Amino acid sequence: MNPSAHNQASGSTPPLGGSKLEELTQFDSPTIANVIELFNLRSRAAGFSNHSLKAIYPELPPVVGYAVTGTYRSGFPAGKGDSYAGMGQLMQDAASLPAPRIMVVQDMDETPRAATYGEVMVTAFQTFGFTGIITSGAGRDIEQVRELRFPCWASSIVVSHGYCRFVDFHLPVVVGGLQVHPGDLIHADGNGVVSIPDRIAPYLLDFCRPFIQAEQNVLDYLNSPTATPAGYAEAMKKMRSDIDGLREEAQACLV
């Protein structure tokens, strides 16, 4: 299923424009997760990756993009086809999909047997307009890829590519416990990966800075030389009240 088909099937809004996506990269993924909670669309324990998925380069800034998905195996020889079969077609298909794009790959081997990506694959993705790669499998060539400053998330690092091959493209996948459909809007940084529901994507930016300010008021109080436990309790009470107000505003957007 391509991204537009997924959007139509779910009744979602059209993709956000480039300037709004770029503005979302100014906020870290915990802030994005906090703001998503305001809308009460899903469980607070859903919509983000678990401990098995780690940023290989956590020092890089956040990235935002629309998911291009695929499944992958590397543990055993394929019956036919070569290691990079389908990559050329994938790049051609991706050119017609919303940008920016993030490659999301589910390793179908029970335990990753070899690396999903390395320097050559990352260079190809970077060349053709991708902003990152997320895989439940492994990465390699970590120093060469570091020089490319291309954000990567993986479960591990493995020295060899094994019998690497893509199995399929443009289908729902699961990475780090997070289900990702083609065209899902993804925000990711050193903290992890979070999916942004299409329905609230147009409103998200309106609440990021106010939420940060609600938290900052508490931090400012704690950093003052006159801070007391009682004052801290009052600051926290004020923060909760401010966030409750934001929650009411956010849910009103969906009425």
Buried (B, 14 or more C-beta within 10 A) or exposed (E): BBBBEBBEEBEBBEBBEEEBBEBBBEBBBEBBBBBBBBBEBEEEEEBBBEEEBBBBBEEBEBBBBBBBBBBBBBBEEBEEEEBBEBBEEBBEBBEEBBBBBBBBBBBBBEEBBBBBBBBEBBBBBBEBBBBBBBBBBBBBBBEEBBEBEBBBBBBBBBEEBBBBBBBEBBEBBEBBBBEBBBBBBBBBBBBBBBBBBBBBBEBBBEBBBBBBEBBEBBEEBEEEEEEEEEEEEEBBEBBEEBBEEBBEBBBEBEE
